[in-house]
Amino acid sequence: MLTLYHGTSSSRGIKILEDKKIDCNAELRFKRDRKEIVGKSIATTQGYIYCTDSILMAIYYGVNHSSELNERQFYIFKFELDENLLEPDEDEITIFDDTPKCITVAESLLAYRSVRCNESIFRFEYCILPFNIDNSKEGKIIRRCVNNHSYNPKTADGGKTEIVEKLMKELNDIIKWQQI
């Protein structure tokens, strides 16, 4: 079992709680006609939930989604899934690699910090975090999470690891995981 996270906007987080599931068939967030990163599509494929093993990356996505919608908070969902239910995130691979290759789930998490699942998720915890643009304690921590979202303990040097470990302790002080 892998512990994974899914970061999303407040409006989508509320919908997930109302439905009591993270729906793999939810309306697409990034549609095929958008090209925002160096002319490449950042579209996602219908029928998948995109997740990461990094809470920092989940925060990055939650902040981005809430920012686009002018929302003041975002949601992080935490759950455990068997690796057999996961696939490499082909959409993320396409964005960052000109010559996409077949990789494993573990390689997708290592290289892209992302995988996807084509089944809805019914068992999860969640937290609601502020999307602060001020200098509050929470706002500073969230900004530092976003700035360090690509951190990978398997590839980082010792100095970066020390910085992120300190950040994770501070993050744990503001996260209040809740059950549905």
N, C-alpha and C positions, 0 to 999 in steps of 0.2 A: 504494500500500500504506500502511496505517495501522498504527502500533505501538499495541497495545491491551493491557489488563491485566484479569485476572479475580481477585478476591480471595475467598478462601473459608476455611472452617474446616480444622483439621488433619485431621479424619477424612475430609472430602471430598477434601482434597489427597492424602492417602494413596491413596484409591480412584482418583483420576485417574491417579496414577503407576502403580498396579497395572494399570489398564485401558489405559494408554498413550494416553489421549485425554481431552479435556474433552468430555463427552457431552451433546449437546443434549437427550437424552431422560432425563437423570438425574432421580431423584425430586425433586419440587418442594421447595424450601426454604421458601417462603412459600405456604401453601395458601389457597384462596379464602375459607375461613371465618374468617380472622383479620382483625380490624379494630383497628389499633393507633395509627394516626395520625389524630387528629381524626375518628374514626369512619369513615375511608375504608379500604378494603381495601388491604393492601400485598402482595397476592398477585401472584405471577408466573405467566406463561402457560407451560404445558407445551410442550416442543419447542424451547426457546431457551436460548442461553448469553448471559448478560448481561455486558457488558464496558464498559470506560471507557478513554479516552485519558489519564487521570490516575492515576498511581501512588498519589497521595494518596487518591483516592476508592477505589481497590482496597484500600488498607490499611484505610480506614474500614470497608468491608464485611467484610474478613477479620477485623478485631478484633471487630466486632459478632457475626458468626457464631460465632467461637470463644468469645466471652463468654457467649452463650446456652447453649453446650454445656459450659461450664466447662473449656475446653481451654487449655493453656498456650502454644500457638503457633498460627500460621496460615500459609497459603500464598498466594503471589502468583504467578500465571502470566502470562507475557509472550509475545506472539505478534504476527505480522503478518497482516493480512487485507486483501483487496481491498475497497474501499468498496462494490462491487456486491453483496457477500455480506451486507451489514449493513442493518438496518432501524432506524428510530427506536424508542426504547424506549417503546412505547405504555403499558406498565404504570406507568412512572415519570411519564409525562405525565399520566395519569389521577389519580395521587396529588396532584400539585401544581397542576393546572389544573382548574377547575370546568367550563370549556368547552374540552375538548381540541380541538386543531386538527391538520391535516395539516402535517407539517414534514419537512424533509430530514434525512439522517443528520448532516450538518454542524451543522444547527440543533439537533438532539437533543443532540449533544456539547456545543455551546455553552451551551444553556439548562439541560440536565439532567445533563450529564457522563456520559451513559449511552446505549448502543445495544445492539442484540441481534442474534444470528446464529442461524439455524435449521439449521446444519450443525455436526457434531462437529469438533473441532479436534485434529489429530494432531501438529502441529509446534509446539513451544513450549519455552520455558525456564521455570524456576521458582526461587523462593527460599522459604526457611522463615524466618519472623521470630518473635521471641518476643512473646507477649502478656504483657508485664510490667506489673504494677501497683506495682512497687517504684520506687526512684529510681536505678536503674542507668542508664548512658549510653544503652543501647538503649531502655529503658523511657521515658525522657524524650523521645527522638527519636520513638518510635512515638506517644506521647501528643500531641506537637506536630503530627505528620502528621494524626491524627484531628481535632485542633482546626482544622486548615487544609484539611480535605478538600474543601471547596467552592471552593477557589481556582481561578480561571480566568484565565490570562495575557491572554486577549483582552479581559477586562472589568475587571481589577484596576487599582488605582492603583499608582503607583510604590513607595510605602512597603511595601505588601503584597507586591509582586513581590520586593523586596529581601529581605524576611523569608523568603519561600518559597524563593528561590534559595539562601540560606544553609542552610536546612533540607535542601534537596535534596543539597547537598554532604555534609552530615552523614549523610544517609540512604545515599548511595552508599558511605560507609565501612563500613556494617554489612550491606549487601546483597551476597550472594554468589550470582550467577546460576548455575544448574546446568542441564546438558542431560540429557535422558532417554536 
